[in-house]
Amino acid sequence: MSSFDDLDRRLIAALQADARAPVAKLAAVLGLSRNTVQKRLDRLVESGTILGFTVRVRAQHASNVIHAVMMIEVAGKSTSAVIKNLRGLPELYALHTTNGHWDLVADLRAQSLADFDRVLRQVREIDGVLNSETSLLLTSA
């Protein structure tokens, strides 16, 4: 889906506020029929615009999660292949392209140091990854 209309934007905003909202509640909030909202929702999911539904946890309740930011340097024209491989990692929370020395910035979350170590190794073994630098996020201000 290359462009959104106002209804798509409003539906996405409502889901960002409460991803668990039932279709009937979304329909009431948007002033539309359940059928219209369901069709739009299905289209946004099928097009890949909506990748999934999740629960956000306050930082103090997720204190056992190891959270890190990894900057990644990619060789030549292999960015697309590297991105495809990174998206296969369940510990990858978000991935951004960027400018400057680093080509990608990955937001990583792991349940243990052993899991985190494994993820770092997996990223470094991806063909096309030249270099990486990782910073653990210790506290949120």
Backbone as a ProteinNet text record, in pm:
[ID]
protein_1_A
[PRIMARY]
MSSFDDLDRRLIAALQADARAPVAKLAAVLGLSRNTVQKRLDRLVESGTILGFTVRVRAQHASNVIHAVMMIEVAGKSTSAVIKNLRGLPELYALHTTNGHWDLVADLRAQSLADFDRVLRQVREIDGVLNSETSLLLTSA
[TERTIARY]
85.4	0	90.2	82.9	175.2	124.7	-7.3	-56.8	-175.9	-191.2	-300.6	-400.2	-525.1	-620.6	-644.2	-730	-753.5	-805	-890.6	-945	-833.8	-742.7	-630.2	-548.8	-519.4	-440.6	-513.7	-643.9	-721	-728.7	-743.6	-748.2	-614.4	-506.3	-373.2	-349.5	-390.1	-373.9	-454	-575.1	-657.6	-592.1	-533.8	-465.9	-337.5	-268.6	-147.9	-182.8	-299.9	-343.9	-386.9	-449	-494.1	-501.5	-392.4	-385.7	-479.8	-530.4	-620.8	-767.2	-795.3	-934.3	-1008.9	-1127.9	-1206.9	-1256.5	-1289.2	-1334	-1456.7	-1546.6	-1667.4	-1629.7	-1530.9	-1487.6	-1421.1	-1336.2	-1272.2	-1376.4	-1478.9	-1586.3	-1657.9	-1685.2	-1752.9	-1665.7	-1537.7	-1445	-1434.9	-1431.7	-1415	-1547.2	-1659.4	-1790.8	-1822.3	-1782.3	-1800.8	-1864	-1904	-1957.8	-1843.4	-1876.8	-1776	-1719.8	-1806.5	-1764.5	-1660.7	-1682.9	-1588.4	-1454.2	-1456.4	-1331.8	-1259.8	-1332.2	-1269.9	-1204.8	-1272.4	-1215.6	-1088.8	-1091	-971.7	-858.5	-890.8	-790.3	-728.3	-812.8	-762.9	-671.2	-708.9	-627.5	-492.1	-491.2	-366.3	-273.8	-331.2	-250.5	-199.1	-285.8	-247.3	-140.9	-145.3	-48.3	86.8	90.9	215.9	232.8	134.4	141.2	139.3	49.8	47.1	118.5	227.3	309.2	263.6	190.3	145.6	86.7	42	-19.3	61.5	84.2	175.3	127.7	196	171.4	295.3	276.1	387.3	390.2	506.9	522.7	607.2	565.5	645.3	782.6	881.8	1021	1039.7	973.8	995.3	939.6	846.7	791.8	869.4	958	1038	1185	1210.9	1348.4	1438.2	1380.5	1462.9	1504.3	1456.1	1488.9	1618.7	1707.8	1831.9	1803.3	1823.8	1789.1	1917.1	1939	2061.8	2033.2	2123.2	2121	2249.1	2234.4	2350.4	2358.8	2474.3	2501.2	2574.4	2533	2584.8	2636	2758.1	2815.5	2797.7	2747.7	2715.2	2808	2846.4	2934.7	2856.9	2908.1	2857.8	2707.8	2657.4	2515	2437.8	2485.7	2421.7	2320.4	2283.8	2192.9	2061.3	1999.2	1869.8	1881.1	1987.5	2006.8	2032.2	2109.9	2136.9	2007.5	1927.8	1800.2	1710.2	1702.9	1619.6	1663.7	1794.6	1846.5	1820.1	1836.3	1813	1666.6	1576.1	1433	1393.1	1477.7	1450	1484.7	1545.4	1583.6	1467.5	1417.5	1306.1	1344	1471.5	1515.6	1523.4	1503.3	1505.8	1373.1	1376.5	1255.5	1225.2	1329.3	1313.8	1444.7	1434.2	1552.5	1537.6	1643.8	1639.7	1760.3	1739.6	1852.1	1892.6	2018.1	2067.2	2177.7	2225.9	2336.7	2461	2572.4	2695.9	2774.1	2859.1	2947.1	2868.3	2762.2	2683.4	2570.2	2535	2428.8	2293.9	2297.2	2174.7	2185.9	2071.7	2064.6	1956.8	1996.2	1904.6	1874	1747.3	1701.6	1681.4	1763.7	1762.1	1710.7	1635.3	1586.2	1601.3	1664.4	1686.9	1649.4	1618.2	1574.3	1689.5	1808.7	1922.8	2051.1	2160.4	2289.4	2331.9	2298.6	2331.5	2257.1	2129.3	2053.3	2112.3	2148.9	2206.2	2338.3	2421.8	2549.6	2526.1	2428.5	2394.6	2350.4	2267.4	2219.2	2335.2	2424.4	2540.5	2620.9	2642.2	2716.8	2643.8	2512.4	2434.2	2441.6	2431.8	2438.6	2574.6	2679.6	2815.1	2844.8	2771.9	2792.8	2712.9	2627.6	2547.4	2638.3	2629.3	2706.8	2670.3	2772.3	2751	2767.6	2768.5	2793.2	2943.9	2993	3136.3	3180.3	3098.6	3137.2	3010.9	3021.6	2908.5	2960.6	2877.7	2906.9	2777.6	2781.7	2660	2672.2	2563.3	2556.4	2436.3	2459.8	2349.6	2281.7	2149.5	2074.9	2051.9	2104.3	2103.5	1981.8	1951.3	1833.3	1765.5	1637.8	1564.5	1544.4	1571.2	1557.9	1422.3
-115.8	0	122.3	202.6	313.3	441.3	460	583.2	552.9	636.3	621.6	732.9	705.2	814.3	847.9	942.8	988.1	874.4	789.8	678.2	581.3	550.1	462.5	522.8	650.2	717.1	715.5	739.2	739.1	598.9	497.5	359.1	319.7	352.7	321.4	393.5	519	594.3	529.6	484.8	419	288.6	214.9	90.3	116.4	225.1	258.1	295.5	353.3	386.6	262.3	165.5	41.6	-68.6	-144	-250.1	-365.7	-370.8	-478.9	-441.7	-322.1	-276.9	-367.2	-412.6	-493.8	-408.1	-473	-402.4	-317.1	-366.8	-289.9	-157.5	-159.4	-36	57.4	2.8	86	150.5	72.5	125.4	240.8	224.8	331.1	456.9	439	552.4	626	549.9	610.1	652.9	613	648.8	573.8	447.4	365.7	232.2	155.7	22.3	-73.6	-180.5	-283.4	-343	-363.9	-423.4	-335.8	-205.3	-113	-116.1	-112.8	-115	-247.5	-359.4	-489.8	-500.6	-451.1	-455.6	-371.1	-252.3	-166.9	-232.4	-288.2	-354.5	-472.6	-553.2	-666.7	-618.8	-512.3	-459.9	-408.9	-340.3	-289.1	-403.2	-511.9	-628.4	-700	-725.1	-797.6	-722.9	-590.2	-511.2	-502.8	-544.9	-535.7	-403	-316	-187.7	-210.8	-295.6	-336.6	-470.6	-473.4	-593.3	-687	-635	-718.9	-633.5	-699.1	-632.5	-671.2	-576.7	-602.8	-535.8	-566.4	-505.3	-425.3	-302.4	-220.1	-226.9	-248.1	-262.1	-146.8	-87.3	19.8	-33.4	52.2	11.7	-56.6	-8	-67.1	-209	-246.6	-382.2	-476.2	-421.9	-502.6	-496.3	-485.9	-467	-586.8	-704.2	-822.1	-834.6	-745.9	-750.2	-674.8	-736.3	-671	-596	-464.7	-376	-310.4	-314.9	-258.8	-195.4	-106.4	-45.9	-88.9	-142.4	-186.9	-106.5	-43.6	24.5	-74.6	-80	-181.5	-115.1	-153.7	-110.6	-224.3	-190.2	-289.4	-274.3	-386.2	-386.2	-349.7	-253.3	-219.4	-214.8	-296.4	-294.6	-409	-456.2	-571.3	-533	-406	-359.3	-436.8	-455.9	-526.1	-668.8	-737.3	-875.2	-878.3	-783.2	-777.6	-749.8	-655	-623	-746.4	-818.9	-939.9	-1041	-1060.5	-1153.8	-1104.6	-976.5	-921.5	-936.3	-917.5	-927.6	-1067.6	-1165.7	-1301.1	-1325.5	-1228	-1243.5	-1201.2	-1290.7	-1253.6	-1145.3	-1128.4	-1027.4	-887.5	-876.6	-746.2	-676.9	-566.8	-492.6	-388.7	-320.2	-219.4	-210.1	-169.5	-155.1	-28.8	52.1	180.4	193.6	249.1	289.9	428.1	462.5	591.1	641.9	760.8	816.4	821.6	862.6	870	741	716.9	599.1	468.9	462.1	340	340.5	224	211	175.8	99.4	53.1	71.4	93.6	96.2	-3.9	-102.2	-207.5	-190.7	-199.3	-199	-344.7	-395.2	-536.4	-554.2	-661.8	-695.2	-845.4	-883.6	-1025.8	-1054.3	-1179.7	-1219.5	-1252.1	-1275.7	-1308.2	-1265	-1261.8	-1229.6	-1335.6	-1461.4	-1568.6	-1548.2	-1512.3	-1482.9	-1362.7	-1261.5	-1140.5	-1172.8	-1252.3	-1293.4	-1369.7	-1458.7	-1535.6	-1443.2	-1345	-1251	-1170.6	-1122.6	-1047.6	-1133.2	-1258.5	-1350	-1370.3	-1390.3	-1411.7	-1290.8	-1171.4	-1050.7	-1040	-1063.3	-1050.7	-1155.8	-1267.3	-1373.5	-1353.8	-1252.2	-1226.7	-1175.4	-1237.9	-1192.7	-1047.7	-964.8	-823.9	-732.7	-788.3	-707.4	-692.7	-569.1	-542.5	-516.4	-441.8	-396.8	-364.3	-370.6	-331.2	-275.1	-194	-140.1	-142.3	-199.8	-219.3	-148.6	-83.5	-18.2	-73.4	-123	-164.6	-40.8	-42.7	66.7	29	108.2	71.9	123	251.6	307.5	405.6	426.8	526	649.3	762.4	888.6	949.1
0	0	0	-104.6	-118.3	-55.1	-45.6	14.5	104.6	204.1	298.6	275.8	303.7	308.6	456.2	481	618.2	706.8	652.6	730.9	771.4	679.2	713.3	827.6	817.9	923	1056.6	1054.1	1178.2	1238.5	1153.5	1201.8	1262.8	1195.6	1248	1380.3	1389.5	1514.5	1627.4	1597.7	1700.6	1745.9	1652.4	1688.8	1766.2	1734.8	1810.8	1953.7	1973.7	2109.4	2185.4	2115.4	2179.6	2075.5	2060.4	1959.8	1991.5	2113.3	2153.2	2136.3	2088.5	2075	1977	2015.8	1923.5	1806.2	1697	1577	1608	1691.6	1726.3	1793.5	1882.9	1949.4	1849.1	1761.6	1658.8	1569.1	1532.8	1448.4	1518.6	1646.9	1721.9	1730.5	1758.3	1767.7	1634.8	1524.9	1392.5	1329	1389.7	1334.5	1205.9	1199.3	1079.9	1117.3	1016.8	1043.2	1075	1147.2	1178.3	1049.5	951.1	824.6	753.3	751.3	687.3	757.5	890.5	967.5	946.2	948.1	928.9	791.4	687.8	552.3	543.8	603.2	603.1	680.1	794.2	877.5	801.3	739.2	660.2	548.2	479.7	370.1	420.6	535.4	591.8	634.2	685	723.6	599.5	503.5	381.2	301.3	301.9	225.9	295.7	422.1	497.6	568.6	559.5	630.2	780.2	825.6	965.9	973.5	1049.4	1059	1169.3	1265.9	1375.8	1485.5	1589.1	1702.9	1825.1	1913.4	2023.8	2151.7	2258.1	2387.3	2424.2	2465.6	2512.4	2664.3	2719.8	2864.8	2915.6	3026.1	3086	3122.2	3111.6	3133.7	3268.7	3373.2	3505.1	3514.1	3424.8	3426	3334.6	3253.3	3160.6	3199.2	3328.5	3374.7	3348.5	3325.6	3300.4	3153.8	3068.3	2926.4	2901.7	2824.4	2785.9	2656.9	2662.6	2551.8	2502.3	2371.2	2314.2	2179.7	2140.9	2008.5	1938.3	1818.4	1741.4	1611.6	1590.6	1466.2	1375.8	1248.7	1157.4	1029.8	990.9	863.7	764.1	645.2	543.6	424	364.2	247	121.5	48.1	-85	-98.5	-190.5	-223.8	-158.2	-45.5	18.8	126.2	132.2	237.8	239.5	124.6	119.7	171.7	134	180.6	330.5	381.7	525.3	601	551.9	616.7	620.2	510.7	504.5	610.1	624.4	724.7	867	890.7	1024.4	1064.8	971	1002.6	1045.7	1021.1	1065.9	1211.6	1277.9	1419	1509.1	1592.7	1680.6	1781.4	1809	1906.1	1845	1715.2	1648.1	1670.7	1744	1776.3	1669.3	1619.9	1514.5	1437.6	1312.3	1227.7	1145.3	1143	1073.1	980.8	863.1	781.2	829	809.4	858.1	766.7	794.8	717.3	805.7	748.2	825.4	814.6	912.4	910	910.9	990.4	1003.1	901.6	851.2	751.3	812.3	921.3	986.3	1137.5	1201	1346.8	1386.8	1467.3	1510.9	1658.9	1693.3	1832	1869.1	1960	1998	2140.1	2162.3	2295.7	2315.5	2424.5	2453.9	2598.8	2627.4	2760.9	2855.4	2800.5	2885.6	2816.4	2892.9	2833	2733	2760.5	2666.4	2534	2541.2	2419	2346.7	2423.1	2364.7	2294.2	2357.3	2298.1	2167.9	2168	2047.6	1934.7	1965.4	1863.6	1805.1	1890.4	1840.9	1743.6	1778.5	1692.3	1559.9	1566.4	1445.2	1352.2	1407.5	1324.6	1257.9	1332.9	1279	1172.5	1172.4	1073.4	945.2	940.4	820.3	709.7	591.8	476.4	445.5	432.4	402.3	521.8	642.5	761.8	777.5	764.8	776.1	919	991.7	1125.2	1203	1334.1	1418.4	1550.1	1610.7	1743.4	1821.8	1941.5	2019.7	2154	2192.5	2323.9	2398.6	2519.4	2605.8	2662.8	2668.5	2728.9	2875.8	2966.1	3107.2	3182.3	3172.2	3236.5	3141.4	3161	3082.1	3168	3109.2	3183.4	3162.5
[MASK]
+++++++++++++++++++++++++++++++++++++++++++++++++++++++++++++++++++++++++++++++++++++++++++++++++++++++++++++++++++++++++++++++++++++++++++++

